[in-house]
Every structure is written in structure tokens, then in C-alpha cells.
Amino acid sequence: MAKARKTAARAAGTVRIKMIGSVIGCPEEQRATVRGLGLRRLQQVVEREDTPMVRGMINKIPHLVAVVE
């Protein structure tokens, strides 16, 4: 069941984002971007719709997040 759900999610155009860096010592703007993606903890993975807005947020903080395939 879970495998079918993952396949359906990829087909729907989603991206999985993993938080790999801490926001301690980061500017408030970068902290807000991380929170806007829905990330709270290190190593947390969230799935978001693959839109230009989300891709821009990822590109804004590449040292804090990674795209997981």
C-alpha cells in the first residue's frame, strides 16, 4: 500500500525535502524559509508539491536542505 502511495505521489509532481543543516546562527530570513517549507528538525523529510515557488525556496537555502529522490 505504501509503495503505491509513493508512486502516486511522484506522478502527481511532488518533491521530498530533507533538512540537513541547523538554523542556529542563520539569519531570520533563512529561518523563515525553512519553516515555510514545513521543516522543524534535522533529518526531517517533508513532501511538497513541485512548484516554482517551492523550488525557489530550496534554492535559497541549499546549505540547509537537500532534495531526496
C-alpha positions as CSV (number, residue, x, y, z in Angstrom):
1,M,0.0,0.0,0.0
2,A,2.8,2.5,0.9
3,K,4.7,1.7,-2.2
4,A,1.6,2.5,-4.4
5,R,1.2,5.8,-2.5
6,K,4.8,6.8,-3.1
7,T,4.5,6.0,-6.8
8,A,1.2,8.1,-7.0
9,A,2.9,11.0,-5.2
10,R,5.8,11.1,-7.6
11,A,3.4,11.0,-10.5
12,A,1.5,13.9,-9.0
13,G,4.6,16.2,-9.2
14,T,5.9,16.3,-5.6
15,V,9.4,16.8,-4.2
16,R,10.8,15.4,-1.0
17,I,12.9,17.8,1.0
18,K,15.2,16.9,3.9
19,M,16.7,19.3,6.5
20,I,20.4,18.7,6.7
21,G,21.7,21.8,8.4
22,S,20.8,23.6,11.6
23,V,19.2,27.1,11.6
24,I,21.2,28.1,14.7
25,G,23.1,31.3,13.7
26,C,21.3,31.7,10.4
27,P,19.6,35.0,9.5
28,E,15.9,35.3,10.3
29,E,15.0,35.2,6.6
30,Q,16.6,31.8,6.2
31,R,14.8,30.5,9.3
32,A,11.5,31.7,7.9
33,T,12.2,29.9,4.6
34,V,12.9,26.6,6.4
35,R,9.7,27.0,8.5
36,G,7.8,27.9,5.3
37,L,8.8,24.5,3.9
38,G,7.4,22.9,7.0
39,L,10.7,21.7,8.4
40,R,11.3,21.7,12.2
41,R,14.0,19.2,13.0
42,L,17.3,18.0,11.5
43,Q,16.9,14.9,9.2
44,Q,13.2,15.6,8.9
45,V,11.7,14.8,5.5
46,V,8.6,16.6,4.1
47,E,6.9,16.2,0.8
48,R,5.7,19.3,-1.0
49,E,4.2,20.0,-4.4
50,D,6.8,20.6,-7.0
51,T,6.1,24.3,-7.9
52,P,8.5,27.1,-8.9
53,M,7.8,28.7,-5.5
54,V,9.0,25.6,-3.6
55,R,12.0,25.2,-5.9
56,G,12.9,28.8,-5.3
57,M,12.8,28.3,-1.5
58,I,15.0,25.3,-1.8
59,N,17.5,27.2,-4.0
60,K,17.5,30.0,-1.4
61,I,18.8,27.7,1.4
62,P,20.8,24.9,-0.3
63,H,23.2,24.6,2.6
64,L,20.3,23.7,5.0
65,V,18.1,21.4,2.8
66,A,18.6,18.6,0.3
67,V,16.2,17.2,-2.3
68,V,15.6,13.4,-1.6
69,E,14.7,11.2,-4.5
